[in-house]
Amino acid sequence: MHSEKLLDHFQNPRNAGELDPATVRVEVENPACGDRLRLTVRMEQGVMAEVRFQVRGCTASIAAGSALTEWLTGRRADEAAALRTEVIEEALGGLIPESKHAAVLCVDAARELARRA
């Protein structure tokens, strides 16, 4: 059902937790399913030097949050604003149709992060 990459991110999440202090904090929610993603970021010279996530949601959303932090680290706000769902899906080895909302949640969070950075 889920890919090996997705299960690896779920079972061994990267960058889980919260940064304190953080330069930027964002929280987004999927109104359809109730999944919630919080990102905390430490910016250095316009670059996301450190990114942490917390998710309340399904297996796919937790894995996607982990993959998102890996993708965001070292990137600028304009790159985050341009994130597409396909990037997260590829990082997770694909998503089944019922789990595609997890990639949308990540894109929403990245765009909100870019807006506030």
PyRosetta script that sets phi, psi and omega in degrees:
from pyrosetta import init, pose_from_sequence

init()
pose = pose_from_sequence("MHSEKLLDHFQNPRNAGELDPATVRVEVENPACGDRLRLTVRMEQGVMAEVRFQVRGCTASIAAGSALTEWLTGRRADEAAALRTEVIEEALGGLIPESKHAAVLCVDAARELARRA")
pose.set_psi(1, -62.2)
pose.set_omega(1, 176.6)
pose.set_phi(2, -96.4)
pose.set_psi(2, 149.7)
pose.set_omega(2, -180.0)
pose.set_phi(3, -71.4)
pose.set_psi(3, 163.8)
pose.set_omega(3, 176.8)
pose.set_phi(4, -63.0)
pose.set_psi(4, -39.7)
pose.set_omega(4, 179.3)
pose.set_phi(5, -62.0)
pose.set_psi(5, -44.4)
pose.set_omega(5, 179.5)
pose.set_phi(6, -62.1)
pose.set_psi(6, -46.8)
pose.set_omega(6, -179.5)
pose.set_phi(7, -63.2)
pose.set_psi(7, -35.3)
pose.set_omega(7, 177.2)
pose.set_phi(8, -64.4)
pose.set_psi(8, -44.5)
pose.set_omega(8, 177.9)
pose.set_phi(9, -64.7)
pose.set_psi(9, -34.6)
pose.set_omega(9, 179.4)
pose.set_phi(10, -70.7)
pose.set_psi(10, -45.7)
pose.set_omega(10, -176.5)
pose.set_phi(11, -78.5)
pose.set_psi(11, -26.7)
pose.set_omega(11, -178.8)
pose.set_phi(12, -131.5)
pose.set_psi(12, 65.0)
pose.set_omega(12, -174.5)
pose.set_phi(13, -61.7)
pose.set_psi(13, 137.1)
pose.set_omega(13, 176.9)
pose.set_phi(14, -91.7)
pose.set_psi(14, 139.7)
pose.set_omega(14, 171.2)
pose.set_phi(15, 61.2)
pose.set_psi(15, 34.3)
pose.set_omega(15, 177.3)
pose.set_phi(16, -75.1)
pose.set_psi(16, 147.5)
pose.set_omega(16, 177.1)
pose.set_phi(17, 119.0)
pose.set_psi(17, -157.0)
pose.set_omega(17, -175.5)
pose.set_phi(18, -140.9)
pose.set_psi(18, 139.5)
pose.set_omega(18, 176.1)
pose.set_phi(19, -88.7)
pose.set_psi(19, 135.7)
pose.set_omega(19, 176.3)
pose.set_phi(20, -143.6)
pose.set_psi(20, 110.5)
pose.set_omega(20, 6.0)
pose.set_phi(21, -83.4)
pose.set_psi(21, 156.3)
pose.set_omega(21, 176.0)
pose.set_phi(22, -118.9)
pose.set_psi(22, 147.8)
pose.set_omega(22, 176.0)
pose.set_phi(23, -73.1)
pose.set_psi(23, -40.2)
pose.set_omega(23, -177.8)
pose.set_phi(24, -137.4)
pose.set_psi(24, 139.9)
pose.set_omega(24, 173.5)
pose.set_phi(25, -128.5)
pose.set_psi(25, 134.7)
pose.set_omega(25, 174.4)
pose.set_phi(26, -137.6)
pose.set_psi(26, 152.0)
pose.set_omega(26, 174.7)
pose.set_phi(27, -141.3)
pose.set_psi(27, 130.3)
pose.set_omega(27, 178.2)
pose.set_phi(28, -128.7)
pose.set_psi(28, 156.1)
pose.set_omega(28, -178.6)
pose.set_phi(29, -135.8)
pose.set_psi(29, 143.7)
pose.set_omega(29, 172.9)
pose.set_phi(30, -89.6)
pose.set_psi(30, 110.4)
pose.set_omega(30, -175.7)
pose.set_phi(31, -65.3)
pose.set_psi(31, -24.5)
pose.set_omega(31, -178.3)
pose.set_phi(32, -72.7)
pose.set_psi(32, -42.2)
pose.set_omega(32, -175.3)
pose.set_phi(33, -112.6)
pose.set_psi(33, -14.7)
pose.set_omega(33, 178.6)
pose.set_phi(34, 87.5)
pose.set_psi(34, 0.0)
pose.set_omega(34, 177.4)
pose.set_phi(35, -62.5)
pose.set_psi(35, 142.1)
pose.set_omega(35, -177.6)
pose.set_phi(36, -130.6)
pose.set_psi(36, 134.3)
pose.set_omega(36, -179.9)
pose.set_phi(37, -125.1)
pose.set_psi(37, 127.0)
pose.set_omega(37, 175.3)
pose.set_phi(38, -116.0)
pose.set_psi(38, 132.9)
pose.set_omega(38, 174.8)
pose.set_phi(39, -118.1)
pose.set_psi(39, 138.5)
pose.set_omega(39, 169.4)
pose.set_phi(40, -124.2)
pose.set_psi(40, 136.4)
pose.set_omega(40, -171.4)
pose.set_phi(41, -135.0)
pose.set_psi(41, 140.1)
pose.set_omega(41, 170.8)
pose.set_phi(42, -108.5)
pose.set_psi(42, 116.5)
pose.set_omega(42, -179.4)
pose.set_phi(43, -94.4)
pose.set_psi(43, 141.9)
pose.set_omega(43, 173.4)
pose.set_phi(44, -136.3)
pose.set_psi(44, 117.1)
pose.set_omega(44, 178.3)
pose.set_phi(45, 52.0)
pose.set_psi(45, 44.2)
pose.set_omega(45, 176.4)
pose.set_phi(46, 79.9)
pose.set_psi(46, 5.1)
pose.set_omega(46, -178.1)
pose.set_phi(47, -118.8)
pose.set_psi(47, 142.9)
pose.set_omega(47, 176.8)
pose.set_phi(48, -76.6)
pose.set_psi(48, 101.3)
pose.set_omega(48, -175.9)
pose.set_phi(49, -79.9)
pose.set_psi(49, -32.1)
pose.set_omega(49, -177.8)
pose.set_phi(50, -147.9)
pose.set_psi(50, 135.5)
pose.set_omega(50, -178.5)
pose.set_phi(51, -135.5)
pose.set_psi(51, 133.4)
pose.set_omega(51, 175.9)
pose.set_phi(52, -126.9)
pose.set_psi(52, 155.6)
pose.set_omega(52, -179.5)
pose.set_phi(53, -136.5)
pose.set_psi(53, 155.0)
pose.set_omega(53, 169.1)
pose.set_phi(54, -136.8)
pose.set_psi(54, 135.8)
pose.set_omega(54, -179.9)
pose.set_phi(55, -130.6)
pose.set_psi(55, 136.7)
pose.set_omega(55, 165.9)
pose.set_phi(56, -114.3)
pose.set_psi(56, 106.8)
pose.set_omega(56, -176.4)
pose.set_phi(57, 173.2)
pose.set_psi(57, -160.4)
pose.set_omega(57, -174.7)
pose.set_phi(58, -78.9)
pose.set_psi(58, 174.2)
pose.set_omega(58, 178.7)
pose.set_phi(59, -54.0)
pose.set_psi(59, -46.8)
pose.set_omega(59, -177.8)
pose.set_phi(60, -64.6)
pose.set_psi(60, -39.5)
pose.set_omega(60, -179.6)
pose.set_phi(61, -67.9)
pose.set_psi(61, -37.9)
pose.set_omega(61, 177.0)
pose.set_phi(62, -64.5)
pose.set_psi(62, -46.9)
pose.set_omega(62, 178.6)
pose.set_phi(63, -62.8)
pose.set_psi(63, -40.3)
pose.set_omega(63, -179.3)
pose.set_phi(64, -65.5)
pose.set_psi(64, -39.3)
pose.set_omega(64, 176.8)
pose.set_phi(65, -59.9)
pose.set_psi(65, -41.1)
pose.set_omega(65, 177.6)
pose.set_phi(66, -62.9)
pose.set_psi(66, -48.0)
pose.set_omega(66, 179.6)
pose.set_phi(67, -62.8)
pose.set_psi(67, -38.0)
pose.set_omega(67, 179.9)
pose.set_phi(68, -61.2)
pose.set_psi(68, -42.8)
pose.set_omega(68, -178.9)
pose.set_phi(69, -63.4)
pose.set_psi(69, -38.1)
pose.set_omega(69, 177.4)
pose.set_phi(70, -63.9)
pose.set_psi(70, -41.5)
pose.set_omega(70, -178.8)
pose.set_phi(71, -68.5)
pose.set_psi(71, -41.0)
pose.set_omega(71, -176.5)
pose.set_phi(72, -71.0)
pose.set_psi(72, -32.9)
pose.set_omega(72, -175.9)
pose.set_phi(73, -59.9)
pose.set_psi(73, 125.1)
pose.set_omega(73, -179.5)
pose.set_phi(74, 89.9)
pose.set_psi(74, 1.3)
pose.set_omega(74, -178.5)
pose.set_phi(75, -105.1)
pose.set_psi(75, 162.2)
pose.set_omega(75, 177.5)
pose.set_phi(76, -93.9)
pose.set_psi(76, 167.0)
pose.set_omega(76, -179.1)
pose.set_phi(77, -59.8)
pose.set_psi(77, -39.2)
pose.set_omega(77, -179.0)
pose.set_phi(78, -65.0)
pose.set_psi(78, -31.9)
pose.set_omega(78, 176.1)
pose.set_phi(79, -69.6)
pose.set_psi(79, -40.0)
pose.set_omega(79, 177.9)
pose.set_phi(80, -62.1)
pose.set_psi(80, -40.1)
pose.set_omega(80, -179.5)
pose.set_phi(81, -63.2)
pose.set_psi(81, -26.1)
pose.set_omega(81, -177.5)
pose.set_phi(82, -93.4)
pose.set_psi(82, 2.1)
pose.set_omega(82, -179.2)
pose.set_phi(83, -57.6)
pose.set_psi(83, 139.0)
pose.set_omega(83, 177.6)
pose.set_phi(84, -118.4)
pose.set_psi(84, 153.2)
pose.set_omega(84, -177.5)
pose.set_phi(85, -58.4)
pose.set_psi(85, -32.3)
pose.set_omega(85, -178.4)
pose.set_phi(86, -60.8)
pose.set_psi(86, -30.8)
pose.set_omega(86, 179.7)
pose.set_phi(87, -65.2)
pose.set_psi(87, -45.2)
pose.set_omega(87, 179.5)
pose.set_phi(88, -68.2)
pose.set_psi(88, -43.5)
pose.set_omega(88, 178.6)
pose.set_phi(89, -58.3)
pose.set_psi(89, -43.6)
pose.set_omega(89, 179.1)
pose.set_phi(90, -64.4)
pose.set_psi(90, -41.6)
pose.set_omega(90, 179.9)
pose.set_phi(91, -62.3)
pose.set_psi(91, -25.4)
pose.set_omega(91, -179.3)
pose.set_phi(92, -99.2)
pose.set_psi(92, 5.4)
pose.set_omega(92, -179.4)
pose.set_phi(93, 73.2)
pose.set_psi(93, 24.0)
pose.set_omega(93, 179.2)
pose.set_phi(94, 100.0)
pose.set_psi(94, 156.8)
pose.set_omega(94, 177.0)
pose.set_phi(95, -130.9)
pose.set_psi(95, 138.6)
pose.set_omega(95, 174.7)
pose.set_phi(96, -69.8)
pose.set_psi(96, 156.1)
pose.set_omega(96, -176.3)
pose.set_phi(97, -52.1)
pose.set_psi(97, -39.1)
pose.set_omega(97, -179.0)
pose.set_phi(98, -68.1)
pose.set_psi(98, -14.1)
pose.set_omega(98, -176.6)
pose.set_phi(99, -110.7)
pose.set_psi(99, 2.0)
pose.set_omega(99, -177.8)
pose.set_phi(100, -62.7)
pose.set_psi(100, -21.9)
pose.set_omega(100, 177.7)
pose.set_phi(101, -59.6)
pose.set_psi(101, -25.9)
pose.set_omega(101, -179.5)
pose.set_phi(102, -64.3)
pose.set_psi(102, -40.2)
pose.set_omega(102, 178.2)
pose.set_phi(103, -69.5)
pose.set_psi(103, -35.8)
pose.set_omega(103, 177.6)
pose.set_phi(104, -64.6)
pose.set_psi(104, -41.4)
pose.set_omega(104, 177.6)
pose.set_phi(105, -59.0)
pose.set_psi(105, -41.7)
pose.set_omega(105, 178.6)
pose.set_phi(106, -65.0)
pose.set_psi(106, -42.7)
pose.set_omega(106, 178.7)
pose.set_phi(107, -63.9)
pose.set_psi(107, -42.5)
pose.set_omega(107, 177.3)
pose.set_phi(108, -58.9)
pose.set_psi(108, -44.0)
pose.set_omega(108, 179.8)
pose.set_phi(109, -65.7)
pose.set_psi(109, -42.7)
pose.set_omega(109, -179.8)
pose.set_phi(110, -63.6)
pose.set_psi(110, -40.3)
pose.set_omega(110, 179.3)
pose.set_phi(111, -68.0)
pose.set_psi(111, -39.8)
pose.set_omega(111, 177.0)
pose.set_phi(112, -66.0)
pose.set_psi(112, -39.8)
pose.set_omega(112, 176.8)
pose.set_phi(113, -60.5)
pose.set_psi(113, -45.9)
pose.set_omega(113, -180.0)
pose.set_phi(114, -62.1)
pose.set_psi(114, -38.4)
pose.set_omega(114, -179.8)
pose.set_phi(115, -64.9)
pose.set_psi(115, -34.8)
pose.set_omega(115, -176.6)
pose.set_phi(116, -92.5)
pose.set_psi(116, -15.3)
pose.set_omega(116, -174.9)
pose.set_phi(117, -72.2)
pose.dump_pdb("model.pdb")
